């Protein structure tokens, strides 16, 4: 084993040992890490900014000391003094490795910018926001009727609009008198209408009649990505949508890794809270710029998130969520001011967090319930929000059950040999000819398939860089359909499958999807460890759904809704071949897109919906998979592709799954007869 320091890069997960004194940029290039540089490492362009971790990273088996990198140098100091450098950042071309270190590559330092595919779904929403505009004429001051300008404004609003008990913050008082006089005692006022906990409050004031609008922000704060939708509160229009990778990824890709980081590192929870809040500030700046909106006109915000992200956003240590009985600090909805979370929007802006359902089923699942309304469905609907931690709802008008399943990051492209998150150049669609065993694929950013004219020219800009979550699902399902993969998850040899694309890989085999090594590109193959990672993820997902079906007393569902940014890109047929979801008619398997984000927009634009979901959450019954004895049984059965126990009759009427079996040793070329078990 090498004695050289270990460098682990996040979010890619790539790692390697390098001699002391190796620049981080050099290590990144040698490992194929997506770290940008234009100036050739001269410390001029600043494209190679990185953030070193500090403390214990149990997931990576690394403890990072303060002196893991070389000292801050004159080049970095010069750059920071002239152009500025975010606190904690280093230049990858200047910082050299001294000891084991975990390095986070922020999105803006990546050549292939992340595509956060959480778009705003089209939806009819009744517009009834918490903040509205009111034009009012105010009585002028009179020597014979002494009262303050604020008091006369409040009286006018009550008389003309029947709004009572109105309050105002200090910044309103500071601007009130010049605004009233500039408008000749006619003003437009933005008022947050209040709720069960807060009285109505003046948010902003304009002289005369204000012809503009005010804005709200709906945020889906996920463990991997943060997606925001900037909405016009008067029209409901989505002005801009944007997303960033959650900067907490450097503390761990899955939620339990982050809980563990907080447990093992004093101040770790506060560090993660600071990171996610800084990420929110960055997202708000980005989305306001895209929408060409003054951030001070963002007066309302709604957040949905899983329980761990919920606690970390609020600055609550998620320690209790890491152990039974997984107690939340609070499961109710929360109403705050933006400055409570250090958000860079209107100083009086209000923030609403949807309620959580239970310890591992959070406000994001509540938002999905608000968006998809399983409690109002006549037929039995299974709603699956696919992500690093999958939330599953099953119900109809009779009742709704919920659970979560720890699928892990494999569906996002992590833990996959050639895996990456969705970005230009990533393979996202795969087809394999069952006769020739030859593949063809599509990459993000190019419409043509790889065997079509014009593909090579169109793909030249990004290159073919890896395979993302939807691509790995289709690839494995297509391998099963083409007879390259048996039900247990083993890839056959070249002799067993009849294709030289199946190559020896240690004691198992891999299937070569794309070989770009001749032109300096990557070899993209599907390995048996890749298959195992997906098997574990999909088994957890299916087992959660099957457990809810057991509790409901049914063996089938009427329809399946795939939610989440990733769920929007899953092929229903391939998901069923893989055994991710229960057997159902393919035309009854639909995508809801970013249902959590849609639920956040509904709560942002309709204040009545907030009360509705607060009531609905109390009626949803949470099933805890960790203590259910049948979960493990379902998990073992679901590890097969598609399943070793459930028959999938509808799927088998649509496709034919080859009856192949490949031995685990990799040396038997006799057609893959299964080894006989000892009696």
N, C-alpha and C positions, 0 to 999 in steps of 0.2 A: 504494500500500500504506500502511496506517495506521502512524503512528509511535507510537501509543499502546501501552502494554505488553500483551503477550499473556498471557491466563489460560487454562490447560488444566486441566480437572477430571477426576480419575479417581475411580471406575472407569468413568464414563460416556463419557469421551473428548471431551466437549463443550468447545469452545474459542471464544474471542472476544477482540477488542481493546477495552480500556476505558481511559478517561482516568486519569491519576495521581490518587490520592485516592479512587477508587471503592471502597466497602466490598465485601468478597468476597461477602457475603450478597446485595447488590444485583446483582452480576454473575451470581451463581448463579440468581437469580430471572429475570433477563433472558434467560439461556440455557436456562431450563427444567431446570436441574440440581436433583436431588432432595435439597435441603438444608433441614432442618426449622428452624422458628422459631415460638415461641408468643408471645413478649413484644414482637414488633414491632421487634426490633433494639435493645432497651434494655440488653442485657447482663445480663438477669435470669434467663432460663430456661435458658441454656446449651445449648439444643437445636442450635445452629448451630456446634458445634465442628468445626474442620477441622485438617488436618495439612499444612503446607507442605513441599514437597520442597526439596532442596538439592543442587547439583551439576549434572552434565551428563545430560540425558535425550535421548539420540540418537533414540529412537523419536519423540519429539515435536518434535525440532529446537530444544530449549530448553536454555539453561544458566541455572540459578537461582542468583543471588547471595545472600549472607546478608542483604542489605538489600532484598530483593525485596518485602517487606511493611513496613508502618509499624512503628514501635517499639511494644513492649509498653506498654500504657497503664494508667491508674489503675483503670478499670472491670474490666479483666482481672485486675489484681493483687488488687482487692477480692474478686472472685469466687473466685479461687484460694485466697486466705487463709481464706475462709469455708466453701467447699464443696469445694475441691480441683480441680485440673485436671491431666490427664495431661501429663507432661513432653513438650514439643514441640508440644502442641496450642495453637491460638489460637481466639478467638471470631470467627466469620465476620462478625458485625455490627460488630466493632471494628477488625479488621485491614483495612487498605486497601492497594490495589496501588500499588507504586512502580516495579517493574520486572517483566520477564517472570517468570512463576511457574507451577509445577505444584502444584495443590491436591488433596489426597486427602480425600474425604468418607467418614469411617468409617461402618460400618453403623448404629451407634446414632444418627447424625445424619441419617439418611435417613428421609423421611416414609414411603415404601413400603419396609418392611423386607425385606431379601433373603430369599427362600425357598430354603434350601440343601436340595435334594431328594435327599439321600443317606440314605435310610432303611435300617434294618436288615432285611434279608431273612429270612424264616422259613427256618430250616435246622436239620436234625437234626445235632447235633454231640456227639460223645462227650466227656463232661466229664472232663478230666484236667489241671487247671490246674497251673501251676508253684508256686503258693502254696496251701497247705492248712492247715486248723486241726487241732490235736491237743490233747486234754485229757489232763493228766498229773498224777499225785500225786508230790510231791517229798519225799524223805527230809529230816527236820528236822536242823538242825545239832547236832553232838554234840561235847562237850569231848574225848572220847576218839578221835574220828575227824575231825580238822581238815581241812576243805576249804571252798572257796567256794560260795556259793549257786548261781552259774552252773554250776560243775562238777557239782554234784548234779542240777541241772535237765537238763543235757546227758546225764548218765548215765541219768536216768529216761526221757528221750526215746529213747535208744538201746535201753534194756531193753524198753520197752513198745511202741515203734513201729519199731525196727530202723533208725533214722536215725543215720548215723555222721558224724563229723567236722563237727559243727555249730559255726557261728561266731555271734557277736553283735556289733552295733555299740554305740558308747558310749551312745546314748540308751536302749538296752535295759538296760545295766548301771545307769544312773541310776534307772530305774524298777523294777528287779528286786526289791530287798529289800522295799520297802513293798507291792508287789503280791503277793509270796509270802505275806507275813504276813497281809495283808487276806483272802486266799483260804484261810487256814488250810492252807497248803502244797499247795493244789490250784489249778492254773491252766490256762488255755487259751492255747495258743501258736500264732501264725501263723508258718509256716516256708516260706520259699522253698527248694524242694527242690534247687536247684542245677542245674548243667549241665556241659558239658565244660570250661568255663572257671572256674566258680565253685563253691565248696563250699556245702552247705546253710547257711542263715542265718536266725536268728530275726528276724522282721519286727515282731512286736507281741506283747504279753502282757497277758492279762486275769485278774483274780482269779476263782477258782472256774470254774464252767462258763459259757462265753460262748454265749448263744443266738443271737447275731447272725451276721453274715457279713462277708466282705471283698470288695473290688471290684477290677475291672480295667478298663482303658481301651483300646479298639481305635480307632486313629486312621488315617484316610485323609487324608494331607496332600497335597492337590492344588495345582496352580499357581494355580487360581482359588478353590477352596473348601477349607476344612478341616472334615471331618466326624468326629465322635466318637461312639462307642457305649459307654455305661457299663454294664458287665455284672457280675452277681452271680457270683462265681467258684465258688460252691458249687452253684448251681442252673443256671447258664448263662443265666439270664433277662437280657434287655436291660432295664435299669432306666430308662434315659433315652437318647435320641439327640438330638444337637444339632449345629449347624454355624455357622460364620462365614465371611465372605469372607476370603481370605488377605490380610493387610495388606500383603504384598509387591507387590500389584497396582500400587501407586503407583510402583514402580520399573520397571514394564513388564508388559503383560498376557501376553506369551509368554515362554517360558524363555530364549530367546536374547537378548531385551531385557534380562533380568536379568543374564545373564552379561556382556553388554556394559556394563551399568551398573557392575558390579564392576570391569571392566577400565578404565573411563574415570574412575572416581572413587576416589581413594585412600581406603581404609577402607570402600568401598562394600559389599564382601562381608560384613564384620562388621556393617554397618548393616542389611543384609537379614537376617542371622542374628538380630540383636536383635529385629527386627520380627516374624519368624515365631515366635520363642520367646515374645514378649509376647502374640502372638495365641493361642498355646497356653495360656498362663496365663489369658487371658480365656475361652477355650472351656472349660477345666476348671472354672473358677468357675461358668460358666453351666450346664454340664451337671450339676455336683454340686448346684446349687441346684434345678434342675428335678427331679432324682431324689431330693432331700431326703436327701443323703448327705454325711457328714463327709468332706472331702477327704483327711483323714489315714487313712481306711480304704481308699483307693485304693492298692493295694500292687504292682500289676503294670500294665505298659502295653506295647502293641505298635504300632509305626508302620510304615506302608507309604507309599511316595512315589516319585516319579520321580527319576532320578539328580541333577538340579540341586537339587531340593528336599531330597533326601537329604544332599547336601554342605552346603547352606546351613543345614539344621537342626543339623548336627554342627559347624558353624563352620569348614568346609573351603571354601576359595576354589574355585568351579567353573570357573576359567579353562581348565583342560585339557579340559573337556567342550565348550568352544566352538570347538575346532579338532581336525582329524584328528590322531591316530587316536581321539579322544574317550575318553581314558584316565580310568578311575575311580581315586580314591585307594584304594578297596578295593571289591571286589564281593561279599565275604563277608558273612554275617550279623554283626550287632554287638550286644553285650550291655553295657549301661551301667547306672548308677544314675540315678535321676530328678534328683538334684542336679547331675549332669554337664550337664544341659540346662536347669537352673534352673526345673524344673517344680514347681508348688505342690501336690504330693501327699505321700504318706507319705515321711518323710526317707530311709528305706531302700528305697523302691520300686525295682523293677527295670524296665528298659526293654529291649525286644528289637526290633531292626530286621531285617526280612526281607532276604535277600540280593538283590542286583541281578543281572540277567541279563547286561547289557552296558552300554556307555557311554550309550546312549539308550533302553534298555529296563530299567526299574528294578524296585524292590521292589514297586511297585504291580502290575506285570505278573506278578511272581512270586506275588503274592497272588491275582490272577485265575486263574493256573494252579492254585493250591492249591484255590480255590473250585470251578472248573469242570472241573478234571482232564482236559484234552484227551488227556493221555498214557494215560488209562485208557479212552478212547472206542473202541468197535468201529467206528463210522463216522467219516468225515472231517469234523471240525468246525472252523469258522472262528470264533474268538472276537475280537470287536472292542471294545476299551475306548475309547469315544468321548469325547474331551476336547480341550483345547487342543493336546495332543500325544497322538495316538492310538497305543495299543499294540495290536499284532495278533499273535495266536497261531493257527497252523494245524497240526493234527496228529491223530494217533490212536495206537493202541498201538505202531505201527511207529516213529514219530518225531514230534517237535514242532519247528516252526520259529517264529521270532519276529522281528518288526521293529517299528520305530516310524515314524510319518509325521507331519510337522509340519503339522497341519491349521490351526493358528492359532485365534484366538478367535471367528471368524465364527459357528461353531455355538453359541456362548454368547450370541449377540446383539450382539457387538462388531463394528465395521466395517460395521454395517448402519444405514442412514439413520434408521429409527425403532426400531432395535434396543435391547434392554435385557436384563439378566439376569432370570431367573425371579423375579417378584414379583407381588403382587396387582395386577390391572389389565393385565397383559401378555397379549397374544393368544397362545394356546398351541395352538389347533386352528383349521383353516381348511378350508372347502369352497366350491367355486365351481361354480355351475350351468353346464354346458357349452353350454346353449342360450341362456340369458339373459345369461351372463357375470357374474351378480350373486353376490357373496360372502356367506357367513355365517361367524361365528367364535365361539369361546368364549374367555373370559379366565380367568386364574388367580383362584380365589376365588369364581367363579360357575359353577353347574352348567348353567344354561340357555344355549342358543345365542342369538346376537344377534337372530335373527328370531322368537324365542319370547316369549310373554307373560311378564312379570315380569323380563325381562333388564335393562331400563333401570333399574328400581328397585333391583335387586340390584347393578348395576354402579355405582350412584351413589356408594357409599362409597369405592371406589378410583379410579373413573374408568377410561377406556380409555387406557392410558398409553404403549403401544408394543407391540413384538412380540419374543418371546423365541425361543430357538433352535429348539424343536420347531415353533413357529408359522411361522418363516421357511421351514423345510424343507417343511411342508405347503403353504404359500402358493405356493412356486415349483413344486412338483410339481403342484398343482391348476391353476396357470396353464398348465403344459405340457399337461395333460390337456384343458383347456378351449380350447386353440388360441390362447391369448394370448401364448404364448412358443414360439419355434422351437427346434430342436435345438441350434443354436449358442449360444443364450442371449439372443437379441434379443427384446424386447417389441414387439409390433405397434402401429401407430397406431390411432386410433379408427375410421378408415375400413377398415383392414385387418382389424380384429377385430370390428367391429360393436358396440362399446360405448364410451360416452363416459367410462368409467372409465379408459381408456387416454389419458393426457394427454401433451402435448409436454413434454419435459424436456431443454432444450438440443438437442443433435443426436440424442437418443434419446427414448424414451418411458418413462413410469412407469404403474403400475397402482394406482389408489386403492382401498385396502382399507377404509378408514374415514376419513370427514371430520368431525371434531368441531369445526372452527373456528367454526361458527356459535354455539356455546355456550362458546367459549373453550378448547376442547380442541385436541388435536394433529391434524394431517393425517398419517395413517399410510398410506404408499404403498410399493410395492415398485419400486425403481429399477434401472436396468441396472447401476450399480456394485454394488448389493446382489447381483444375480444373479452378477456376476463374482466377488465375494468368496466366495460359496457354491460356485461352480464350482471355484475354486482349492482350497478346503478339501476338497470331496468328491472331487476328482480325486486329491489327495494320499492320501486315505484308501483309495480304490479301488485306486490304483496299488500301494500297499503290500500289499494283499491279493492282487492279481493277481500280483505278484512272488513272493510265497510260493507261490502255486499253480504258477507256472512251476518253481520250485525243487523242488516236490513232484511235478512231471510230470503235472498234472491241469488240466482246463479247467472243472471244476465241483466244488462241495463238496456234501456230503450235508445239512448244516445250518449255520445261522449263529446265533451268540449275540451279542446286543448288550448290552454291559456299560457300567457307568458311570451316574452320576446322569442325564446327558443321554440316554444310550442307552435308559434305562427309559421315556422319554417319546416315543421315535421310533415313528411308524407304519411297519411293515415295507413296506407297499405304497408309501407315499410315498418312503421311502428308496430303494426299488428303481427307482421312476420317475425319481428324481433321478440314479440311478447311483452311490449311495454304497457299495452292497454288491453282490457278485456275484449273478447270476441264481440263484434257488432257489425251491422251493415256499414259498408264504407261511406255510403251517402249520409249516414247518421253520425259520422265522425267529422266534426267541424272545428275550425280555429276561431278563437275569440280575440286573437292578437293579444295585445297587452291589456288584459282585463283588469289587472290591478290598477294600471294607470287610468283606465277608463273609469273605474270606481272612484279614484281620486278626483277626476274631473267632475263627476256627478256630484260629489260632496262639495267641491269648490263652487260649482255653479248653482247648486240648489240646496239652500240651507235646511229645507225640510227633510232632504235625504239623510242628513246627519242624524236626526232623531230616528229616522226609519232604520238605519243600520244599527244604531245603538240598541233598538228593541229586537232586531233580528238576531244579533249576536247572542242575546240571552236565550234564544230558542234553539241555537245550534248545539248539538251534543258532541263533545270532543271524545274521540277514541284514542287512547294512548297505546301506540304500537309496541312500546318497550315492555309493557307488562302483559301483552296478549299472547297466550300460549300458542295460538295457531299461526302467528306471524312467521315464526321460523319455518314451520311446515310449508307455508305458501312460498316463502323465500327460496327454499331448496327446490321446490317444484318449478318455480319461475326462473331458476338459473338456466334451465334448458331453453333451447330456441325452437319454437316459441315457449313451450311448457311441457313438462313431463307428466302432468296429471290432468289439466284442463284440456278438453278436446278441440276447441276452436272450430266448430263445424262450419260457420259462415266463412271463415278464412280458407278452410280446405275446399270449399266449393268454388273459390275464386282462383286459387293458386295451387300448384302441385309442389310440395316440398320433397326433394329427392331423399330417398331412404338410404343414406350413406352413413358409414361409420369409420372413423380413422383412429388407429391405435395411438396411445399417448407416447409410445417410445420413439416413433418417427422412423424406425428402421424397417418395419414390416411393409413390404410393397405388394402384399397379396390381396389388395382390394379393400384393406382396412377392416377385416373381420374383428369384431369386438373380442377382447380377451375373455376367456372363460374364468369366471370367479371360482375360487376354491370353495369347496363345500364346507 
